Amino acid sequence: MKIMVVGGGGREHAIIKKLKENKSVEEIFALPGNGGMAEDATLIDIGAQDIDKIVSFAVENKIDYAVVAPDDPLVLGAVDALEEKGIPCFGPKKNAAVIEGSKVFSKNLMKKYGIPTAEYEVFDNIDAALAYLETAKIPTVIKADGLALGKGVIIANTREEAKDAVRSIMQDKMFGESGDHIVIEEFLTGPEVSVLSFMDGETVVPMISSMDHKRALDGDEGLNTGGMGTVAPNPYYTKEIADRCMKEIFLPTVNAMNAEGRTFKGCLYFGLMITNDGPKVIEYNCRFGDPETQVVLPLLESDLLTVMQATTNGCLKDTEVKFSEKCACCVIMASEGYPLSYEKGFEITVPDELKDSVYIAGAKLSDGKLLTNGGRVLGAVAVADSLRDAVDKAYEKAEKILFENAYYRHDIGKRALEVL
């Protein structure tokens, strides 16, 4: 089989490495991929948002199956366009990807169908939003409606911070058109849990839970990032909580999307908070999370391609999806200065014995050398029988990977270990 994976980060590298395990896979193309994937896939210089070129490439190269991994091409309708040409895909169609593409849509969906989430108000007028903040509970959360590279959320601890956030998003357009509409919502407290799930329109199969670390600095200080590391499973996600989520959140979401004529097939990511009132949805993503994928897929014992095809074909209930009982940790190595400004172009040295467990996110090949080419450069991943061992081994690997300007947090997994 010829497989095409759209995207170019660490998540896509993890997907490609897992797909390679299927013996029927002859070749994998990454569009655009990055230089660190060159040993695992054929890199094609087509951007993930260039839908026309993606479709043309797939048709010309007789692609048997496509995996559309990032949010942007899904929201733009990449799956619709590929399927119109007879190419089966993993990922939701445009009308279902709106569950991530518009926070206003997802919040209104949850309210309409009684899915637990934070209280909220929607605004498309800056004066109305600022007036609301005069009496809103503080802290509060301000979210840009559309996609913003995972960074379109600002937690405001004072009334002035909240007003500044609204002005930055709606007036200064810090997230572009994504900030034309905003959601101002209740600030929830409790442990956060990420649960990725395979979904075929009727059946939902949650993957192993994980814990992301969003802040740039140790101790959960600093700016929000795309994610500085993850561990799996998440110890806060007990069997009791999982059962409640299935009954109160997962199945109701499947049914709500079907009722709206927006059947969801692919990976639906549930960003949850375990509050004193039970689990609530913080956000939905219409795709695999990054870097959650880098700890979840190494624990998947079933064949990924088989499971993906089952979501496409609507036969997930008849397909085994089995996860290891081991634990995993991913430490993201970033460029100093991320998520703001940082230098690029430094050579990356990864020892040969680590290459199978390192997922490259931001790199390019130049004269045979792998150079840094992004904020988040790579993820060092370890799997072990205990979470303590997984964390220790992931850091041992990170210490052996070298590039100038390297930065990583030193407390990935600390909160999880405190619970055990």
Number of C-alpha atoms within 10 A of each C-alpha: 14 16 24 26 27 26 25 25 26 28 24 29 28 26 21 23 19 17 20 19 12 14 8 11 14 10 14 22 22 26 25 19 30 27 23 29 25 15 9 16 23 17 20 16 11 18 16 24 20 13 19 12 13 22 20 13 16 20 15 8 12 13 20 16 22 24 22 26 25 25 26 20 23 28 24 19 18 26 25 19 17 22 14 11 12 13 18 19 27 25 33 32 25 21 19 23 29 24 24 24 25 19 24 22 15 20 25 15 17 18 15 10 15 14 21 19 20 18 12 17 15 19 18 14 13 18 12 11 21 19 11 15 18 13 9 15 15 17 16 21 21 24 24 29 27 23 21 19 12 15 17 19 18 19 18 18 14 13 18 13 16 25 20 15 22 26 18 14 27 24 15 12 15 16 19 15 15 21 25 18 20 27 22 25 22 18 18 18 10 13 17 21 24 26 26 26 21 25 29 27 22 17 19 23 20 20 21 24 23 27 28 24 27 20 19 23 18 14 14 14 10 12 14 21 19 20 20 26 30 30 32 27 26 25 19 20 24 12 9 8 14 18 13 14 24 15 12 17 23 25 16 17 24 21 17 19 18 15 11 11 11 20 20 29 28 30 26 29 22 26 19 23 23 19 13 10 7 13 23 22 22 20 17 24 22 29 25 26 26 22 30 28 22 33 31 28 20 21 22 17 14 15 16 19 21 15 20 24 20 22 29 20 15 15 16 23 15 9 13 14 18 13 15 14 14 15 25 30 33 34 31 31 26 26 27 18 14 18 19 10 10 14 15 18 16 18 18 20 14 17 12 7 9 15 13 12 19 27 27 28 31 23 28 22 17 11 6 8 15 20 22 29 21 20 25 27 25 28 30 29 28 27 23 18 12 12 25 17 16 23 26 16 20 24 23 13 20 23 11 13 17 15 20 15 15 19 20 21 19 13 16 27 25 14 15 19 14 8 9 9
